[in-house]
């Protein structure tokens, strides 16, 4: 079984979590494998696009720094694909250890939802190159259908991120790193017609 729940201290909600969602408390912020997971640091390109420091983005105009809608701190990432067929994406590649358990957590808030909305779209790689991505069918077999949705969906058993509008929600799941893996690509996709804000992203080795 590829998906496993870790044991963490629990706390209720957060300062902006209207629903009081229970999530696992992060006790060691410094152990976040993501660079600038808080999305507080940005490289600004006036009149064109914004890039969060340490992150890669695609279809650059589809991702903007937001200071109006944030979970914590001063900024979040506003993701909105501007053309039909486009996808707004943010991603970051981190080094991981095969067989270890990683915890994936981020905050998200939908302003608009359409069709396929948004989901995680993560990869595991056997080396640093994109060509080494472990195929989706291998991941499905390793994790099972429901566990697969942790890295390609909305969490355990969910095809897409739950999409209540105008409330901050929490994605918080743990998953085992597959055999032969050296790198994990944390990625979130937002499809055309959906407006999504993302904040406070974490990937942590909790083995």
N, C-alpha and C positions, 0 to 999 in steps of 0.2 A: 504494500500500500504506500503510495508516494506522498500522500498528504497527511500531515500530523499536526495536532494542536499542542502548542507549548504551554507551560505553566508560568503565568505571570501574575503580578499583583494587579488587581482590577481597580479602576476608578470609573466614576460615572461622568459621562459627557465632557463638555469643555465650556469655555466662556461663551462660545457662539453656537453651541450644539443644542438647538431648540428642542430636539427630541430626547435629549439626555441619553444618547446611545452609549452602551457600555463598550469600552475598548481597553486594550491592554496598555498599561502604563509603561512609558519608556523611562527607564531609570538611569540610563547612561547614554545621553545624547551624543557623546563623542564617538560612540561605536557605530554611528550611521555610516554605511559604506558609500553612500551617495555624497558627492561634493555639492555643497549649496542646496541640500535637500529642502531647506526652509524657503528657497526661491526668493531670498532677499537681495541677492546680487545679480545685476543684469548688465549686459553690454547693449547700449542703446544706439540705434541707427535712425536718426530723425527722418520722419516721413516715409520710412520703409518698413522696418521690422525690429523686433527686440529679441535678444537671445539671453536666456539665463546662464550665468557663468557656470561652466563645467558640464553643461547639457548640450545635446544635439537636438535640433528641431528640423522639421520638414515642411515644405510649402510655407516659407518663413512668415508671410503676411498673415497666416492663420493663427499665430501665437503672439500675444501681446502681454506686456507687463501691466498688471492691474493694481491700483491703489485704492479703488472704491469698494471692491468686494474681496475681503481677506479673512482667513480664519485666525491667524495670529501674525504678529509682526506688521510690516508696512506694505508688503507686496505679495501677490499671487500670480499664477499664470492663467490668463484668459485664453481659452481655446475655442475657435470657431472657424470651421472650413467655409470659405467664401464662395466656392463654386461647386456645383453638383458634380460628384465624382471625386472631389478632393477630400482629404482627411487631415485634420490638425493632429500633429504628433509631437510629443516630447519624449526624449529617451536619454539614458545614460548607461554606460557599460561599466560594470564593476567586477573585480576579481572575487571568485568564490571557491569553496572547497567541496569537492565531490563527496556526497554522503552526509554533509552537514545540513542542518535545518536553518533556513533563512526565514525571517519574518518580513513581510511586505506590508507597509502601512502608508496611507495617505488620506488627506481630507479632500472632499470634492463637493461641488455645489452646482446644480443645473439651473440655468436661467431659461433655457429652451430645450426641448427634447423632440426629436423626430426620428421615425423609423428605427434604425439600428443604434441610434444614440451613441454611446461611448463604452469602452471596455479596456481592460488591460490587454496588451499584445506583446508579451515578453518573450525573450529567446534565451536558450542556453547554448553555449558554444564550447566546443572542445579545444579551440585555440582562439587567438585574437582576431581571426579573420571572419568576415561575414559568411564566407563559403562554408564555415564549419558549424553553422547553426544545426542543432539537432532537429530532425524532421518532426512535423506535427504528429504524424501517425505513431512515431516512437514515444512521444510524450503522452499521447492518449493511452497507449498501452501501459506505460509505466504508472501513470497517475489514476487511470480510470476516467470515465467521462466527467464526473463531478469535480474531481481533483484538478483535472485539466483546466477547468474554468477559473482557477486561481490565477493562472498565468495567461490565459486567453479568454477572459470573460469578466464577470462581475463579482467573483468570489466563489466559494465552494458551492457548486450546483447552480450557479447563476450565469446565464449566457451573456448578459450585459449588466452594467452597473445599475442598481436600483435607482429610479429616476424621479423621486419626489422633487418638486420644483421649489426653489428659493429657500432651501434649508441645507445646512452643512451636514454631510454624511461622512461616514468613516469606513474605509476599506482596511481590514486588518486580518491578515491570514498568514499561516505558516506553511512551508512546503519543503520537502527534501530535495536537495540538489542531486540531479541524476548522475549516474556513473559516467566517468570520463570528462565531466564538465570542468572547465577552468574559468569561464566567464558567464556572467548573467547580464542580460540586457533588460533593464527596467524600462518599460514603454507604456504609455497611455495614448489611446486613439480616440478622437472625437469626430464623428461623421457629419456630413453636410446637413444643415438644418438644426443642429444641436449646438448650444452654447454652454460651455463647461468651464468652471473655475477649479483649479487644483492648487493645493497648498500643503506644506508640511509633509514632505515625502520621506520615507525611510525604507532602507533595506538593511537588515541587521543579521549578522551571523549569531545565532543563539545556541549553537550546538554545545 
